[in-house]
Amino acid sequence: MDAQYTLKAQKAKQGQQQLTLSGNLSLNSLAGIKQELLPYIGKKGPMQIALTEVEAIDLGIFQLLQAFVWAQKAHGSEVEVTLNLPPDQQQLIDISGVSIKS
């Protein structure tokens, strides 16, 4: 499996920045995802990150997103993370107890 993912950015309602992550969100992709998220650290205003059309996912993406949420909180901005995962992936996440805290 190759490390292909996409990160799309767009403005959502009331000036909220929306980032959508899809594709391969496994360890092979984390360095690239991190580099693409860095420019958003420190941006003011609410932000939403949505995981959708996920082909592969592992714990590393949760660690990266948790660090991003905390960095934004330190800059006075809130981040909401939503998971739109296939049922089998969602079940594994639910069983593991992994979550992203704001």
C-alpha positions, 0 to 999 in steps of 0.5 A: 500500500502506498502513502497516498492521502489528500488534505483539502482546505476550505472555508466553512460557515461563519469563517470556520476553516474546514480541513478534510483528510482522506485516503491512507492515514497510516504511519506511511502518510504521517510525515506528509500530513504533519507538513501540510498541517503546520501552516494552520497552527496559530491560525485564529478562529474555529477549525474543523478537521473531518476524516472521510473516505479513509482507506487505512488508519492507525493510532499515529493519526490520532496522536498527530491530530491530538497534538494539533488540537492542543497547539491550536488551543494554546493559540486560543483557537478551538478545533473539532475533529469528526470521524466519518469512518467505515463501520469496521474501522469505527468499530476498531476505534470504539473498542480501542477507546482512542479519542481526541480531546479538546 
